[in-house]
Amino acid sequence: MKRPIVAFDESGNTGQNLLDPSQPVFVLASVNFNDDETRRLIDILSNENSQEFHFAKFRKNASGRAKVLECLKSELILPEKVKLSIFHKKYMVVTKIVDLLIENLSYETGFNLYKKGANIALSNMYYICIPSFCGKGNFEEFLQRFVNMIRIKENNCIRDFYGSVEKLITMCREEKFKEEIDLIMLTSVIVNEVLDRTDISALDPAIPGFVHDCAMWSEELDCEFDVVHDESKPIEHDEEILSYLMAKDEPEVVVGYDRRKIKYPLKATGIKLCDSKEVQQIQIADLIASAYGYWLKGGLGMKVDKRFYAALNESKIPSLLVHPVWPSNKVTPADLGTDKEGGTDPNLYIGALIHRQGIKRRKKANRRL
């Protein structure tokens, strides 16, 4: 029996310019349409002048927008056929400050920040309170200097980042909140260790988005599936590590806490990077990812075509939301849905798995020499 094929494409990836204000969201869409279903969707979009279908072209004129809307209203656009991971990029940077710095410091003191969703609560609090108490401009500077520090890793970037943290404390008009910001300042004692083991792709949403989409397809399809992905530098960079998460010689195990659980190994058989011109399913994924990103921009108050935005709001786009990394005002375990007991630390599991698989791959390579 032929394995299902899941096609991936993304929208809003601005590479090194992660905090580009014109592209505040990243969307990864993945679709599972067979050849017949794909032809039915392509027939809606097709015209005599084009054999490649991209949202950026369609949204420029009324007839193109009409085709997009007709496609998105198709009976084929269903949650069981389409999966999405979305990232509010500015908020994602806040979560990375918590995950890479504060979580590591907490771990050394014996406190697990992931249990009960404390990492999410802290991220939400920082995202909402820092610009309010310390000034929006200071918040923007703080985020950008963190991105620079992670990517460049030079001493002057480290000094600039912690200088921005000191500025937040100085400018904070809420005395009690200064203690929360000081948690970030305390991480200066471990920052060099963190940077030594943090890869440049740590800030790229394409990687966690891909893992979460694959996890959802593993559960949805409950069988092995092939992956075709539009050409992506982050995915290509981390392809070997991602393959470890798909290793078939690993026992099946559920990893994580409460609602944030993933079953490993992923049932994907590997990753084939393709030019979207060659795979029409990828073009459908591009259309959905880009339309969803456009709809999110409208929801954030950015300049969009009001009629088109309203029509997208009435399409199936809103019903496809699956895995958001998005700020909220929720800070309690009950509100966050993170109050269940038990679970396995995902960082410890994945770290051990990568180490284990790395040894196995090296042994196999040595045997072939």
For each residue, the residues with C-beta under 8 A, 3 or more apart:
1:
2:
3: 223 224 225 226 269
4: 32 221 223 225 226
5: 32 225 226 227 228 281
6: 30 31 32 213 214 217 225 226 227 228 268
7: 30 31 32 33 227 228 229 279 281 282 284 285
8: 28 29 30 210 213 227 228 229 230 282 285
9: 28 29 229 230 276 282 283 285 286 289
10: 13 26 27 28 29 206 209 230 232 289
11: 26 27 29 55 286 289 290 292 293
12: 23 24 25 26 27 89 293
13: 10 26 204 205 206 232 234
14: 17 18 20 23 89
15: 18 233
16: 151
17: 14 20
18: 14 15 89 93 147 203
19: 89 90 93 140 143 144 147
20: 14 17 23 24
21: 24
22:
23: 12 14 20 26 89
24: 12 20 21 88 89 90 297 300 302
25: 12 86 87 88 89 293 296 297 300
26: 10 11 12 13 23 86 87 89 92 205 206 209 293
27: 10 11 12 84 85 86 87 289 290 292 293 296
28: 8 9 10 84 85 86 205 206 209 210 213 289
29: 8 9 10 11 82 83 84 285 286 288 289 292
30: 6 7 8 82 83 84 213 217 285
31: 6 7 81 82 83 281 284 285 288
32: 4 5 6 7 81 82 217 220 221 225
33: 7 37 38 41 76 81 281 284
34: 37 38
35: 38 39
36: 39 40
37: 33 34 40 41 76 81
38: 33 34 35 41 42 280 281 284
39: 35 36 42 43
40: 36 37 43 44 74 76
41: 33 37 38 44 45 71 74 76 284
42: 38 39 45 46 53 280 283 284
43: 39 40 46
44: 40 41 67 70 71 74
45: 41 42 53 58 67 68 71 287
46: 42 43 50 51 53
47: 50
48:
49:
50: 46 47 53 57
51: 46 277
52: 276 277 283
53: 42 45 46 50 57 58 280 283 284 286 287
54: 57 58 276 283 286 287 290
55: 11 58 59 68 286 287 289 290 291 294
56: 59 60 290
57: 50 53 54 60 64
58: 45 53 54 55 61 64 65 67 68 287
59: 55 56 64 65 68 294 305 308
60: 56 57 64
61: 58 64 65
62: 65 66
63: 66 67
64: 57 58 59 60 61 67 68
65: 58 59 61 62 68 69 305 308 311
66: 62 63 69 70
67: 44 45 58 63 64 70 71
68: 45 55 58 59 64 65 71 72 287 291
69: 65 66 72 73 311 312 315
70: 44 66 67 73 74
71: 41 44 45 67 68 74 77 287
72: 68 69 77 288 291 312 315 316 317
73: 69 70 77 315 316
74: 40 41 44 70 71 77
75: 78
76: 33 37 40 41 81
77: 71 72 73 74 81 82 288 316 320
78: 75 81 82 316
79: 82 83 319 320 322
80: 220
81: 31 32 33 37 76 77 78
82: 29 30 31 32 77 78 79 288 320
83: 29 30 31 79 213 216 217 220 322 323
84: 27 28 29 30 213 288 289 292 320 321 322 323
85: 27 28 205 208 209 210 212 213 322 323 324 325
86: 25 26 27 28 292 296 321 323 324 325 326
87: 25 26 27 91 92 205 209 324 325 326
88: 24 25 91 92 324 325 326 327
89: 12 14 18 19 23 24 25 26 92 93 205
90: 19 24 93 94 127 143
91: 87 88 94 95 123 127 325 326 327
92: 26 87 88 89 95 96 203 205 325
93: 18 19 89 90 96 97 143 146 147 203
94: 90 91 97 98 123 126 127 143 327
95: 91 92 98 99 119 120 123 325
96: 92 93 99 100 146 150 202 203
97: 93 94 100 101 102 126 146 184
98: 94 95 101 102 103 113 119 122 123 126
99: 95 96 102 103 119
100: 96 97 103 104 150 194 198 202
101: 97 98 104 105 184 187 190 191 194
102: 97 98 99 105 106 113 119 122 183 184 187
103: 98 99 100 106 107 113 114 119 347
104: 100 101 107 108 187 190 193 194
105: 101 102 108 109 183 186 187 189 190
106: 102 103 109 111 112 113
107: 103 104 110 111 112 113
108: 104 105 190
109: 105 106
110: 107
111: 106 107
112: 106 107 115 345
113: 98 102 103 106 107 118 119 122
114: 103 117 118 119 257 260 345 346 347
115: 112 118 257 343
116: 257 258 333 338 339
117: 114 120 121 257 258 260 333 336 337 338
118: 113 114 115 121 122
119: 95 98 99 102 103 113 114 122 123
120: 95 117 123 124 330 336 338
121: 117 118 124 125 330 331 332 333 336
122: 98 102 113 118 119 125 126 180
123: 91 94 95 98 119 120 126 127 327
124: 120 121 127 128 327 328 329 330 331
125: 121 122 128 129 180 331
126: 94 97 98 122 123 129 130 180
127: 90 91 94 123 124 130 327
128: 124 125 131 132 327 329
129: 125 126 132 133 174 177 180
130: 126 127 133 134 138 139 142 168 181
131: 128 134 135 136 138 139
132: 128 129
133: 129 130 172 173 174 177
134: 130 131 138 139 167 168 171 172 173 181
135: 131 138 139 171
136: 131 139 140
137: 140 141
138: 130 131 134 135 141 142 164 167 168 171
139: 130 131 134 135 136 142 143 168
140: 19 136 137 143 144
141: 137 138 144 145 164 167
142: 130 138 139 145 146 161 164 165 167 168
143: 19 90 93 94 139 140 146 147
144: 19 140 141 147 148
145: 141 142 148 149 157 160 161 163 164
146: 93 96 97 142 143 149 150 161 164
147: 18 19 93 143 144 150 151 203
148: 144 145 151 152 157 160 161
149: 145 146 152 153 157 158 160 161 191 195
150: 96 100 146 147 153 195 198 200 202 203
151: 16 147 148 200 203
152: 148 149 157
153: 149 150 157 158 195
154: 157 158
155: 158 159
156: 159 160
157: 145 148 149 152 153 154 160 161
158: 149 153 154 155 161 162 188 191 192 195
159: 155 156 162 163
160: 145 148 149 156 157 163 164
161: 142 145 146 148 149 157 158 164 165
162: 158 159 165 166 185 188 191
163: 145 159 160 166 167
164: 138 141 142 145 146 160 161 167 168
165: 142 161 162 168 169 181 184 185
166: 162 163 169 170 185
167: 134 138 141 142 163 164 170 171
168: 130 134 138 139 142 164 165 171 172 181
169: 165 166 172 178 181 182 185
170: 166 167
171: 134 135 138 167 168
172: 133 134 168 169 175 177 178 181
173: 133 134
174: 129 133 177 178
175: 172 178
176: 179
177: 129 133 172 174 180 181
178: 169 172 174 175 181 182
179: 176 182 183
180: 122 125 126 129 177 183
181: 130 134 165 168 169 172 177 178 184 185
182: 169 178 179 185 186
183: 102 105 179 180 186 187
184: 97 101 102 165 181 187
185: 162 165 166 169 181 182 188
186: 105 182 183 189
187: 101 102 104 105 183 184 190 191 194
188: 158 162 185 191
189: 105 186
190: 101 104 105 108 187 193 194
191: 101 149 158 162 187 188 194 195
192: 158 195 196
193: 104 190 196 197
194: 100 101 104 187 190 191 197 198
195: 149 150 153 158 191 192 198
196: 192 193
197: 193 194
198: 100 150 194 195 202
199: 202 238
200: 150 151 203 237
201: 204 207 234 237 238
202: 96 100 150 198 199
203: 18 92 93 96 147 150 151 200
204: 13 201 207 234
205: 13 26 28 85 87 89 92 208 209 325
206: 10 13 26 28 209 210 232 234 235
207: 201 204 210 211 234 235 238 242
208: 85 205 211 212 325
209: 10 26 28 85 87 205 206 212 213 323
210: 8 28 85 206 207 213 214 229 235 242
211: 207 208 214 215 242 245 262 266
212: 85 208 209 215 216 262 323
213: 6 8 28 30 83 84 85 209 210 216 217 323
214: 6 210 211 217 218 227 245 246 266 267 268
215: 211 212 218 219 262 263 266
216: 83 212 213 219 220 322 323
217: 6 30 32 83 213 214 220 221 225 267 268
218: 214 215 221 222 225 263 266 267 268
219: 215 216 222 263
220: 32 80 83 216 217
221: 4 32 217 218 225 267
222: 218 219 267
223: 3 4 267
224: 3 267 268 269
225: 3 4 5 6 32 217 218 221 267 268 269
226: 3 4 5 6 268 269 270 272
227: 5 6 7 8 214 268 269 270 271 272
228: 5 6 7 8 272 274 279 281 282
229: 7 8 9 210 232 235 271 272 273 274 282
230: 8 9 10 273 274 275 276 282 285 286
231: 236 273 274 275 276
232: 10 13 206 229 235 236 273
233: 15 236 237
234: 13 201 204 206 207 237 238
235: 206 207 210 229 232 238 239 242 271 273
236: 231 232 233 239 273
237: 200 201 233 234
238: 199 201 207 234 235 241 242
239: 235 236 242 243 271 273
240: 243 244
241: 238 244 245 354
242: 207 210 211 235 238 239 245 246 271
243: 239 240 246 247 270 271
244: 240 241 247 353 354 357 358
245: 211 214 241 242 264 265 266 350 353
246: 214 242 243 265 266 267 268 269 270
247: 243 244 250 265 353 357 360
248: 265
249: 360
250: 247 253 264 265 353 356 357
251:
252: 263 264 265
253: 250 263 264 344 349
254: 261 262 263 264 344
255: 261 262 263 264 344 346 349 350
256: 260 261 262 343 344 346
257: 114 115 116 117 260 261 338 340 342 343 344
258: 116 117 261 337 338 339 340 343
259: 337 338 340
260: 114 117 256 257 338 346
261: 254 255 256 257 258 343
262: 211 212 215 254 255 256 346
263: 215 218 219 252 253 254 255
264: 245 250 252 253 254 255 349 353
265: 245 246 247 248 250 252
266: 211 214 215 218 245 246
267: 214 217 218 221 222 223 224 225 246
268: 6 214 217 218 224 225 226 227 246 271
269: 3 224 225 226 227 246
270: 226 227 243 246
271: 227 229 235 239 242 243 268
272: 226 227 228 229
273: 229 230 231 232 235 236 239
274: 228 229 230 231 278 279 282
275: 230 231 278 279
276: 9 52 54 230 231 279 282 283 286
277: 51 52
278: 274 275 282
279: 7 228 274 275 276 282 283
280: 38 42 53 283 284
281: 5 7 31 33 38 228 284 285
282: 7 8 9 228 229 230 274 276 278 279 285 286
283: 9 42 52 53 54 276 279 280 286 287
284: 7 31 33 38 41 42 53 280 281 287 288
285: 7 8 9 29 30 31 230 281 282 288 289
286: 9 11 29 53 54 55 230 276 282 283 289 290
287: 45 53 54 55 58 68 71 283 284 290 291
288: 29 31 72 77 82 84 284 285 291 292 317 320
289: 9 10 11 27 28 29 55 84 285 286 292 293
290: 11 27 54 55 56 286 287 293 294
291: 55 68 72 287 288 294 295 312 317
292: 11 27 29 84 86 288 289 295 296 317 320
293: 11 12 25 26 27 289 290 296 297
294: 55 59 290 291 297 298 304 308 309 312
295: 291 292 298 299 309 312 313 317 318
296: 25 27 86 292 293 299 300
297: 24 25 293 294 300 302 304
298: 294 295 301 302 304 309 312 313
299: 295 296
300: 24 25 296 297
301: 298
302: 24 297 298
303:
304: 294 297 298 308 309
305: 59 65 308 309
306: 309 310
307: 310 311
308: 59 65 294 304 305 311 312
309: 294 295 298 304 305 306 312 313
310: 306 307 313 314
311: 65 69 307 308 314 315
312: 69 72 291 294 295 298 308 309 315 317
313: 295 298 309 310 317 318
314: 310 311
315: 69 72 73 311 312 318
316: 72 73 77 78 319 320
317: 72 288 291 292 295 312 313 320
318: 295 313 315 321
319: 79 316
320: 77 79 82 84 288 292 316 317
321: 84 86 318 324
322: 79 83 84 85 216
323: 83 84 85 86 209 212 213 216
324: 85 86 87 88 321
325: 85 86 87 88 91 92 95 205 208
326: 86 87 88 91
327: 88 91 94 123 124 127 128
328: 124
329: 124 128
330: 120 121 124 335 336
331: 121 124 125 335 336
332: 121 335 336
333: 116 117 121 336 337 338 339
334: 337 339
335: 330 331 332
336: 117 120 121 330 331 332 333 339
337: 117 258 259 333 334
338: 116 117 120 257 258 259 260 333
339: 116 258 333 334 336
340: 257 258 259 343
341:
342: 257
343: 115 256 257 258 261 340
344: 253 254 255 256 257 348 349
345: 112 114 348 349
346: 114 255 256 260 262 349 350
347: 103 114 350 351
348: 344 345 351 352
349: 253 255 264 344 345 346 352 353
350: 245 255 346 347 353 354
351: 347 348 354 355
352: 348 349 355 356
353: 244 245 247 250 264 349 350 356 357
354: 241 244 350 351 357 358
355: 351 352 358 359
356: 250 352 353 359 360
357: 244 247 250 353 354 360 361
358: 244 354 355 361 362
359: 355 356 362 363
360: 247 249 356 357 363 364
361: 357 358 364 365
362: 358 359 365 366
363: 359 360 366 367
364: 360 361 367 368
365: 361 362 368 369
366: 362 363 369
367: 363 364
368: 364 365
369: 365 366
